[in-house]
Amino acid sequence: MPDVLVDATKLSERGQVVIPKDIRDKLGLQVGAKIVIFATEDTIILQKAEFVAQSMKTKDIVSKALEIIRKLGLMR
């Protein structure tokens, strides 16, 4: 299984977003899983709530996002 998965989805009329199955499977997300949302003017980061509950700080989540960006070759 690839280290980083990338997929696209659409926002529903009710503001809902479907997380694609391959990503749900990779993260072990089940129905009712809690997710924390971080947002800026043009970026949304979804994080499994259990990781945030384990004292993960915002800077740690940003570091993980940057690591993913680097793995995708979008930044050096």
Secondary structure, 3 states (H helix, E strand, C coil): CCCCCCCCCCECCCCCECCCHHHHHHHCCCCCCCEEEEECCCCEEEEEHHHHHCCCCHHHHHHHHHHHHHHCCCCC
